[in-house]
Amino acid sequence: MRVQRTRSSPSALRSPLTRHPLGVAAIVLVLCAGMGGEPGPPVGKPLVHLASAWQVAPDGGVSTAEATILLFQSGSRFVEHSCWLIRQRNGSWTISNGDGHVALIGRWTMTGGHVVITPEAAYREVAVVGASRDPVCGESRSFEVQGDGVRAGDTVFRSAKRLSTEDVERWATALGKGSKGCGA
């Protein structure tokens, strides 16, 4: 004689997902909430706007260009660094050590698909004579987030993979130490 075994619970046939429907709903809600936020700027990646064309050295070696670098950092910090870039023979870019540097340091926030930067401090190698407040300490500015870059009017900042993030971070730290507040 053969004895058939019976299940002790009618819910044993159901999968774990159907046994805990509220837990599954909570997981789905958390995942959807994470995908629905507005896009932010690329954090930790230097964005560059070239203000001049690359100028090739007479020997055909390195090239230089006037540029502005934006670096959005975690913790809603930003650095905007105007400097000269050097394009090395291997194609990589470095920040020139020998030319004037001007930087803004402050906070960024997201508002309606735009990243808004608010300057808090400025640094420049050549001081402005007779000004109580550095002229680069202007009002907040807004940038439209576009893919892996940002745009303010006709000025586009694009991801700069040839520029070392470590180099930009090192400069941001150094410039921050010598900066002066943007208060009136």
Buried (B, 14 or more C-beta within 10 A) or exposed (E): EEEEEEEEEEEEEEEEEEEEEEEEEEEEEEEEEEEEEEEBBBBEBBBBBBEEEEEEEEEEEBBBBBBBBBBBBEEBBBBBBBBBBBBEEEEEBBBBEEEEBBBBBBBBEBEEEBBBBBBBBBBBEEEEEEEEBBEBBEEEBBBBBEEEBBBBEEEBBBBBEBBBEEBBBEBBEEBBEEBEEBEE
